[in-house]
Each structure stands twice: as C-alpha cells, then as structure tokens.
Amino acid sequence: MTLTVGETKKITYKMDPVGAIGTITGWTIKDSSIAKVDKEGNVTALKQGTTTIYCNYRYRVGRTMIYSSGKLATITVK
C-alpha cells in the first residue's frame, strides 16, 4: 500500500482457514512514527518512510482457540 503524507486508507484482512471461526482483535504497526492504524483498520500516513502492519487475530477450529499475528502489508509513505 502506498500513501501520501496525511492520506488515510482502510486496510482489510480476510481470515479464511478451512473450518475456522475467527475475528480480528487488533492491528500492530512496526514504526508508528511513519503511519498509524486505528482499531477499525484505518491507516493514516504521518511522514515519509516504510513500515509494516500486522493483523492480530483469534480463531477457533473445533474446540481449540488459536491466537496469532501475521504480516499484513508493507506501507510506503511518499
């Protein structure tokens, strides 16, 4: 995803493990001085640079609850 300083875009993640029921529990950004992300997934560019957003989620497969985090996107701010 590429943004310009001051621009905001919504980022989405579709979790699709077979047979899983899940939900996104939040977002983590590696360098919050470059961009910020709110709980709804709106990413706002703050200054030029590159950073990474991770999606935190939990899902259930059968009776097992799994908590995980995965790299979602690299954000480049121009």
Secondary structure as UniProt FT lines:
FT   STRAND          2..3
FT   TURN            5..6
FT   STRAND          8..10
FT   TURN            18..19
FT   STRAND          20..29
FT   TURN            32..34
FT   STRAND          35..37
FT   TURN            39..40
FT   STRAND          42..45
FT   STRAND          49..61
FT   TURN            62..63
FT   STRAND          64..77
//
